[in-house]
Amino acid sequence: MMTYKGYRAKVELDHDAGVFHGRVTNTRDVIFFEGASVEESNGEFRFSIDDYLVMCAERGEEPSRG
């Protein structure tokens, strides 16, 4: 389980593809990310959250947390 800015993500390894797939679990919105390593997955998770928060601010919407 990864956490960043109050968001949590579950990460699983896809052995066949050789990548980690992640999904943010405590939001009603859909946020996925992936990476070839643990470090890359963590960076992509953080990037996805930061991007999501910017998008919400630009739209004037409150970010979802569930």
MODELLER restraints for C-alpha pairs under 7 A, 6 or more apart:
rsr = mdl.restraints
at = mdl.atoms
rsr.add(forms.Gaussian(group=physical.xy_distance, feature=features.Distance(at['CA:1:A'], at['CA:8:A']), mean=6.70, stdev=0.5))
rsr.add(forms.Gaussian(group=physical.xy_distance, feature=features.Distance(at['CA:1:A'], at['CA:9:A']), mean=5.66, stdev=0.5))
rsr.add(forms.Gaussian(group=physical.xy_distance, feature=features.Distance(at['CA:1:A'], at['CA:10:A']), mean=5.02, stdev=0.5))
rsr.add(forms.Gaussian(group=physical.xy_distance, feature=features.Distance(at['CA:1:A'], at['CA:11:A']), mean=6.59, stdev=0.5))
rsr.add(forms.Gaussian(group=physical.xy_distance, feature=features.Distance(at['CA:2:A'], at['CA:8:A']), mean=5.56, stdev=0.5))
rsr.add(forms.Gaussian(group=physical.xy_distance, feature=features.Distance(at['CA:2:A'], at['CA:9:A']), mean=5.12, stdev=0.5))
rsr.add(forms.Gaussian(group=physical.xy_distance, feature=features.Distance(at['CA:2:A'], at['CA:10:A']), mean=6.63, stdev=0.5))
rsr.add(forms.Gaussian(group=physical.xy_distance, feature=features.Distance(at['CA:3:A'], at['CA:9:A']), mean=6.40, stdev=0.5))
rsr.add(forms.Gaussian(group=physical.xy_distance, feature=features.Distance(at['CA:4:A'], at['CA:46:A']), mean=6.58, stdev=0.5))
rsr.add(forms.Gaussian(group=physical.xy_distance, feature=features.Distance(at['CA:7:A'], at['CA:24:A']), mean=6.85, stdev=0.5))
rsr.add(forms.Gaussian(group=physical.xy_distance, feature=features.Distance(at['CA:7:A'], at['CA:26:A']), mean=6.25, stdev=0.5))
rsr.add(forms.Gaussian(group=physical.xy_distance, feature=features.Distance(at['CA:8:A'], at['CA:24:A']), mean=5.61, stdev=0.5))
rsr.add(forms.Gaussian(group=physical.xy_distance, feature=features.Distance(at['CA:8:A'], at['CA:25:A']), mean=5.78, stdev=0.5))
rsr.add(forms.Gaussian(group=physical.xy_distance, feature=features.Distance(at['CA:8:A'], at['CA:26:A']), mean=6.09, stdev=0.5))
rsr.add(forms.Gaussian(group=physical.xy_distance, feature=features.Distance(at['CA:9:A'], at['CA:22:A']), mean=6.28, stdev=0.5))
rsr.add(forms.Gaussian(group=physical.xy_distance, feature=features.Distance(at['CA:9:A'], at['CA:23:A']), mean=5.27, stdev=0.5))
rsr.add(forms.Gaussian(group=physical.xy_distance, feature=features.Distance(at['CA:9:A'], at['CA:24:A']), mean=4.07, stdev=0.5))
rsr.add(forms.Gaussian(group=physical.xy_distance, feature=features.Distance(at['CA:9:A'], at['CA:25:A']), mean=5.40, stdev=0.5))
rsr.add(forms.Gaussian(group=physical.xy_distance, feature=features.Distance(at['CA:10:A'], at['CA:22:A']), mean=5.51, stdev=0.5))
rsr.add(forms.Gaussian(group=physical.xy_distance, feature=features.Distance(at['CA:10:A'], at['CA:23:A']), mean=5.51, stdev=0.5))
rsr.add(forms.Gaussian(group=physical.xy_distance, feature=features.Distance(at['CA:10:A'], at['CA:24:A']), mean=6.47, stdev=0.5))
rsr.add(forms.Gaussian(group=physical.xy_distance, feature=features.Distance(at['CA:10:A'], at['CA:25:A']), mean=6.72, stdev=0.5))
rsr.add(forms.Gaussian(group=physical.xy_distance, feature=features.Distance(at['CA:11:A'], at['CA:20:A']), mean=6.42, stdev=0.5))
rsr.add(forms.Gaussian(group=physical.xy_distance, feature=features.Distance(at['CA:11:A'], at['CA:21:A']), mean=5.56, stdev=0.5))
rsr.add(forms.Gaussian(group=physical.xy_distance, feature=features.Distance(at['CA:11:A'], at['CA:22:A']), mean=4.16, stdev=0.5))
rsr.add(forms.Gaussian(group=physical.xy_distance, feature=features.Distance(at['CA:11:A'], at['CA:23:A']), mean=6.61, stdev=0.5))
rsr.add(forms.Gaussian(group=physical.xy_distance, feature=features.Distance(at['CA:12:A'], at['CA:20:A']), mean=5.53, stdev=0.5))
rsr.add(forms.Gaussian(group=physical.xy_distance, feature=features.Distance(at['CA:12:A'], at['CA:21:A']), mean=5.41, stdev=0.5))
rsr.add(forms.Gaussian(group=physical.xy_distance, feature=features.Distance(at['CA:12:A'], at['CA:22:A']), mean=6.37, stdev=0.5))
rsr.add(forms.Gaussian(group=physical.xy_distance, feature=features.Distance(at['CA:13:A'], at['CA:19:A']), mean=5.96, stdev=0.5))
rsr.add(forms.Gaussian(group=physical.xy_distance, feature=features.Distance(at['CA:13:A'], at['CA:20:A']), mean=4.39, stdev=0.5))
rsr.add(forms.Gaussian(group=physical.xy_distance, feature=features.Distance(at['CA:13:A'], at['CA:21:A']), mean=6.30, stdev=0.5))
rsr.add(forms.Gaussian(group=physical.xy_distance, feature=features.Distance(at['CA:14:A'], at['CA:20:A']), mean=5.92, stdev=0.5))
rsr.add(forms.Gaussian(group=physical.xy_distance, feature=features.Distance(at['CA:14:A'], at['CA:21:A']), mean=7.00, stdev=0.5))
rsr.add(forms.Gaussian(group=physical.xy_distance, feature=features.Distance(at['CA:18:A'], at['CA:36:A']), mean=6.73, stdev=0.5))
rsr.add(forms.Gaussian(group=physical.xy_distance, feature=features.Distance(at['CA:19:A'], at['CA:34:A']), mean=6.76, stdev=0.5))
rsr.add(forms.Gaussian(group=physical.xy_distance, feature=features.Distance(at['CA:19:A'], at['CA:35:A']), mean=5.69, stdev=0.5))
rsr.add(forms.Gaussian(group=physical.xy_distance, feature=features.Distance(at['CA:19:A'], at['CA:36:A']), mean=4.59, stdev=0.5))
rsr.add(forms.Gaussian(group=physical.xy_distance, feature=features.Distance(at['CA:19:A'], at['CA:37:A']), mean=6.96, stdev=0.5))
rsr.add(forms.Gaussian(group=physical.xy_distance, feature=features.Distance(at['CA:20:A'], at['CA:34:A']), mean=5.36, stdev=0.5))
rsr.add(forms.Gaussian(group=physical.xy_distance, feature=features.Distance(at['CA:20:A'], at['CA:35:A']), mean=5.32, stdev=0.5))
rsr.add(forms.Gaussian(group=physical.xy_distance, feature=features.Distance(at['CA:20:A'], at['CA:36:A']), mean=6.11, stdev=0.5))
rsr.add(forms.Gaussian(group=physical.xy_distance, feature=features.Distance(at['CA:20:A'], at['CA:37:A']), mean=6.85, stdev=0.5))
rsr.add(forms.Gaussian(group=physical.xy_distance, feature=features.Distance(at['CA:20:A'], at['CA:41:A']), mean=6.60, stdev=0.5))
rsr.add(forms.Gaussian(group=physical.xy_distance, feature=features.Distance(at['CA:21:A'], at['CA:33:A']), mean=6.04, stdev=0.5))
rsr.add(forms.Gaussian(group=physical.xy_distance, feature=features.Distance(at['CA:21:A'], at['CA:34:A']), mean=4.45, stdev=0.5))
rsr.add(forms.Gaussian(group=physical.xy_distance, feature=features.Distance(at['CA:21:A'], at['CA:35:A']), mean=6.88, stdev=0.5))
rsr.add(forms.Gaussian(group=physical.xy_distance, feature=features.Distance(at['CA:22:A'], at['CA:32:A']), mean=5.62, stdev=0.5))
rsr.add(forms.Gaussian(group=physical.xy_distance, feature=features.Distance(at['CA:22:A'], at['CA:33:A']), mean=5.15, stdev=0.5))
rsr.add(forms.Gaussian(group=physical.xy_distance, feature=features.Distance(at['CA:22:A'], at['CA:34:A']), mean=5.78, stdev=0.5))
rsr.add(forms.Gaussian(group=physical.xy_distance, feature=features.Distance(at['CA:23:A'], at['CA:31:A']), mean=5.87, stdev=0.5))
rsr.add(forms.Gaussian(group=physical.xy_distance, feature=features.Distance(at['CA:23:A'], at['CA:32:A']), mean=4.56, stdev=0.5))
rsr.add(forms.Gaussian(group=physical.xy_distance, feature=features.Distance(at['CA:23:A'], at['CA:33:A']), mean=6.52, stdev=0.5))
rsr.add(forms.Gaussian(group=physical.xy_distance, feature=features.Distance(at['CA:24:A'], at['CA:31:A']), mean=5.51, stdev=0.5))
rsr.add(forms.Gaussian(group=physical.xy_distance, feature=features.Distance(at['CA:24:A'], at['CA:32:A']), mean=6.53, stdev=0.5))
rsr.add(forms.Gaussian(group=physical.xy_distance, feature=features.Distance(at['CA:26:A'], at['CA:65:A']), mean=5.52, stdev=0.5))
rsr.add(forms.Gaussian(group=physical.xy_distance, feature=features.Distance(at['CA:26:A'], at['CA:66:A']), mean=4.78, stdev=0.5))
rsr.add(forms.Gaussian(group=physical.xy_distance, feature=features.Distance(at['CA:27:A'], at['CA:64:A']), mean=5.23, stdev=0.5))
rsr.add(forms.Gaussian(group=physical.xy_distance, feature=features.Distance(at['CA:27:A'], at['CA:65:A']), mean=4.27, stdev=0.5))
rsr.add(forms.Gaussian(group=physical.xy_distance, feature=features.Distance(at['CA:27:A'], at['CA:66:A']), mean=4.66, stdev=0.5))
rsr.add(forms.Gaussian(group=physical.xy_distance, feature=features.Distance(at['CA:28:A'], at['CA:64:A']), mean=5.99, stdev=0.5))
rsr.add(forms.Gaussian(group=physical.xy_distance, feature=features.Distance(at['CA:28:A'], at['CA:65:A']), mean=6.65, stdev=0.5))
rsr.add(forms.Gaussian(group=physical.xy_distance, feature=features.Distance(at['CA:28:A'], at['CA:66:A']), mean=6.08, stdev=0.5))
rsr.add(forms.Gaussian(group=physical.xy_distance, feature=features.Distance(at['CA:29:A'], at['CA:64:A']), mean=6.62, stdev=0.5))
rsr.add(forms.Gaussian(group=physical.xy_distance, feature=features.Distance(at['CA:33:A'], at['CA:44:A']), mean=6.07, stdev=0.5))
rsr.add(forms.Gaussian(group=physical.xy_distance, feature=features.Distance(at['CA:33:A'], at['CA:45:A']), mean=6.04, stdev=0.5))
rsr.add(forms.Gaussian(group=physical.xy_distance, feature=features.Distance(at['CA:34:A'], at['CA:41:A']), mean=5.48, stdev=0.5))
rsr.add(forms.Gaussian(group=physical.xy_distance, feature=features.Distance(at['CA:34:A'], at['CA:44:A']), mean=6.62, stdev=0.5))
rsr.add(forms.Gaussian(group=physical.xy_distance, feature=features.Distance(at['CA:35:A'], at['CA:41:A']), mean=4.20, stdev=0.5))
rsr.add(forms.Gaussian(group=physical.xy_distance, feature=features.Distance(at['CA:35:A'], at['CA:44:A']), mean=6.83, stdev=0.5))
rsr.add(forms.Gaussian(group=physical.xy_distance, feature=features.Distance(at['CA:53:A'], at['CA:63:A']), mean=6.49, stdev=0.5))
rsr.add(forms.Gaussian(group=physical.xy_distance, feature=features.Distance(at['CA:56:A'], at['CA:62:A']), mean=6.29, stdev=0.5))
rsr.add(forms.Gaussian(group=physical.xy_distance, feature=features.Distance(at['CA:56:A'], at['CA:63:A']), mean=5.91, stdev=0.5))
